[in-house]
Amino acid sequence: MSIDEVLEVIRANRIIAIVRLNDLSTAIDLTHALLDGGIRALEFTLSNPDAMTALAEVKAAVSEFKRRAAVIGIGTVLNAEQARSAIEAGAQFIVSPTTNLQTIEMCQRLNVAVMPGAFTPTEILAAWEAGASAVKVFPARSLGPSYIKDVREPLPFLRLIPTGGIHCDNIKDYLRNGAFAVGVGGNLVDKQLVAAGAWDALTDRAREFTQAAW
């Protein structure tokens, strides 16, 4: 998929589910549960060293990725070498908590969407001008939905993906204030539900989020 195609899946579905777990042995079951609830973009984070292996297994096993109905990426990417390895494993987008110029350059060279993290308007614009496909506004928890509107009023061309502290009660506010999409971690990918293998409950949680986004 091209960068534009990946971004369109994310834009149209509004949510990136962030999978930050210590155990990824049930990644395929987890993915099916999220997809059944309407999620169409998943990010496996490198806080778990098995993330790239899990991504490759999920991408090979789950038909939605083969049909281009969903996209999958790697997060917590800190440098260009990690980005290259993630892309070689099959990542369709790369997400970072901060802005690393070499990571952006690597993703541009390999024609893969990259979403570096930034906080202030200066940082956000610098990341965008360096070639970000979208900018992860992180941590959004301490900023609130109106921050997205405030930043985009003078900079309406920005694609912003607030991440951190997003839940069903505020997700629509972020989107109404101009967010391109949102990143949702533990409030969606609940560790206790995953550990219990409560896939139906996780699907219900995903459905709550996808419905709340509209």
Phi, psi and omega in degrees: 000144177285167177302315181298321180293320177297314180298325181292321176299316181294314181298316185292332184253347164075347186230132166253118178277121183264116182262099180241089186230152176282336182234118180250021183293339179252028186301323181291314177299318179300315181298314178301319181297317180292316179297321179297334178270004175104357178289139182231005176219125181237141178235114175267129188263148181284006169297340171250121182296347178271006187299318183292321177297316179298317179300313181299318180293317180295314183297324180285331188265337189255121190294332182301327180285327177289328181272002180063025177272349180211161180230155184220139183218180179241135179244178184057038177275123188253346183205173185295324182293320175297321179298315180299315181296320180295318180293320177297330178282349177117006181298133178263349172206156183237133180235138179233151176284338180226180180258118175240116187297325180293326177296315178300315180299318180297315181294322176298317181297324182264005175060050179234139180299139181227136185231084179286156179270144177206163187236306183271163176303322179296315179296318181298312181294322179297319178296318179297313182292338177281350176118015179298140175286325173204163181244126175281113178274109190214137355276128182283343184307320184270002184254313180088163185301324184295338179298322180298315178297317182299319181289320185280345179299313175274348184228064189291347182279350184289141168259113184245135179236087179297139184218137181110112178080017178275130178218178186298333184279342182238355185300317181293326179297319178297317182290321177295333179272008170110006178296139176291321176195181176228152173256128183234125182258250189297334177293338177256304181273077186290122185298323181291320177296318180295314181299327180275354184065030182275071189291323178297320178294323179291322175298319177298319179296316179298319180295322177301316180292315182295325177289321180294333182290347180246000000 
